[in-house]
Amino acid sequence: MPRFFTGDALGAIKTVDYSQNGSKEWTSSTKVLFQGQEGKNKAIQKLALSAEDDSNTLLAAVRADGSTNVFTVNSELECEEQWQWKETRLRDGQKFVGAAYTSTGVYSCTSNGALRLTKLSREADGGLHSELAALPMRLAEWRLAPNQQTFAYAGDEVELSVWDTERAFSAGPQEAGSSKNNDSESKKRKRSEQLLSNEIWRAKNLPNDTLNLRQPVRNTAITYLQPSASTSQQHLLVGTQFGDVRRYDTRAARRPVENWKGVAKVGAVGVIEKGLSEHEIFVSDRGCNLFALDLRNGKVAYGYKGLAGAVTSIAPSPSFVASGADDRFLRLHSTFSLPSAVGEQQEQKGDVLDKLYMKVTPTAVVWDGKVSAAISESGEGSDEEADDDVWEEMEDVESDDGRTERKKSKKT
């Protein structure tokens, strides 16, 4: 059944396993892998994992003080720290806005544009080698593409931008249009909208409003929608402080191909995650709302009830999605495929299957990436099996006209 890793505001790392009991109710079991500490400087801001093999999982945790820890978690849920380093360019008031764990190494990015790739090795000397790059400041989120060839970021007065991953690090940390550039050059680049070194594409602001005033750029969340073999064609989704969700196709235009207004019900868009089903996207706001959105028309397919805090992290998995929230609960939600036809009514809607009080606010949640046989089979045949159980409880009786009918037997 599904397993998720969580990190919290005091730096603890836990694993949560879900299962169904005989009455089909969902239950959870929790194990602490790494103890938290007093003070919020060790708060986990991002988690990223990579499956080393079928039995071991590599888990990277980036913290508020700039440190990164990499752990090995085996099939018995025994956790051992393997590597540790610190991002020295993280400044006071800044935070990590992205992390990814790949076969190449661990990527991390801060809100002040400090991008790092740390390559790991199990050699006796510790085997840590870091490559640095500098990006613009005031970033809200950074994402690595599924194929790792590109990455994207967006932020406060920072338009959505797509970069070539390999070339970004080959340029070195001084060449990427960050705070190292002098003011005159920054102004020139802003006026001409010239792409920065190794930048592939950058979005263009929306047209002026009805009063001919420039519209502010307030991006709060981004995600890639689908893998692409071409670095020049990427599909991305962006959430804004105004509650809008915008879809971009980098080959089609610099402005959004879709701009769905007012998706968030309370404040800004908080978190955006691509679901594992077709056309499915999960969106939260700064209130207590979590929605499943249909990418074909930008409409809310269904929402989840009972949340009492803003969602801090979303972790999609097959048939389920987990969310952590400010009310200190970790919730397991059911998901259902969207209708095959656009605009068709959604018959089955997701629900909260279980909620677990975590004592400390969960700040990051990730799925372990492993599909168990129980999950793959749970969505197929469950309804038929339930119907069979009902029929088995029925007994044959003969009516007055001689016809045989089914009658449900009473349980004792």
C-alpha angles and dihedrals in degrees: 000000000000122000127193134187118219135193123196143202092269096049100258120144119208139174121222122197123193128205140162123243127212093281090053092249116142119242131183134212123198133201126185110228098176125018120235126234136222113270129039098254088094094050112138110239100176138014125199129177141191127192107236091188139324093293105032131062125195112214125190121197123190116200139204093253092059097258125131125203125192118201135186114222116191130201090271089057092248109154125208127177112233107172140010134184140154135236101229093187094065108112132203111281092022128107144188111275100180145017135175135179117209139156087269094057143269119320121200133174132188131209090252091059102260104150119186136180113195115194114206132210133177093220118133092254092064094257103229120154122169130198117197136206134173124226132179118287131246094053120170099189141000125199135186116219117248090249091043093230094114140020132202137204140178137176151142105343086346115116121218107279134186123206137186104250100211095044093047091065096039089062094059130229097290100059107062106089096258129133091304092075116093119248096250093054091046091053092049092051091048092052095048095036087225115176115248121243110294092003110137102189141356130195122241123230120256117264118275116280126254090282089053090248122145113257114234119241110234110161116174108170140016140181140176113247103202141354117268129195090206119072089206094059117060132156115213140168125216131193121205140206088249092062095255127135118211129193121210132196107189093204095048102049147330092239120066117281087211129025112187109191127210098010090142111069097199121036123308132354105269109187133005123192131171112236124224094242123080116277090001124137130167119218131181131186135207091268124060099289131120120176141184106225128202109228092204095068107003092244124141107251094191141330134220120245131212101044114142100183142039114278113250100183140009125204116187121202134165109299092349143061127199125209135188120207143187090255086072094248128128110209132197113211131192119231133201133198116261120248116278092234122061113250094015115139116266105238099186119044131194122256139188106265098181140356124202124196107228099187089223125055110268106230100178133027128182133176115237090234096233121124113209123207090245092060095046091051098040094079096049125068096355093116092045092049090051090052091050090053090054093050092048089057091056122091129207117254130175120234126218092263092053098257120135117237136180120246124185112241120228118250116236 
